[in-house]
Amino acid sequence: MAVQQLSGEELTEKVGAAVSDAVEGPCDGVLWIKSPKIAEVASFLKSDEGLDFNFLNSISAVDYINHFEIVYHLTSLNKMHTAIVKTRLNGREELSLPSVYHLWRGADFQEREIWDLMGIRFDGHPNLKRIMLWEGFEGHPLRKDYL
């Protein structure tokens, strides 16, 4: 049985009906979520019987100078489908998102790595400290403005 990627349009309809004022919309097969709602949407994506996204493949962050995009790759091992969920953080200072650690323990090191290298804080993470660099290191070296 082949793994199928769910479309952004399909996910937008389901998430939009379940989580109020969370969806930015679909674009190129991706579900875009308003950043303050990411944990609430992730909880729905995991707990909904028809979606059942029980595995977090990865979380990554991309620096576009004037904003950051955070990308979540999800898989339902039971339903054999995947999804890509993105959110956007504008600006460069005091960036934060709700943590999804309480949903997927695999988010632990991934959120810590993004904090360490990109400077995006994950609110609610139980142990948000540097994972690649030492405590006291100045800055976040994967940012495009890091010297």
Protein Blocks (a to p, Z undefined) as FASTA:
>chain_A
ZZddddfklmmmmmmmmmghkbgbdcehiacddfklmmmmmmmmmmpmklopabcfbacd
ddehjaccdddddddfklopacddddddedjehpacddfklmmmklmmmmmmmmmmnopa
cehiablccfkbcehiacjfkbfkbZZ
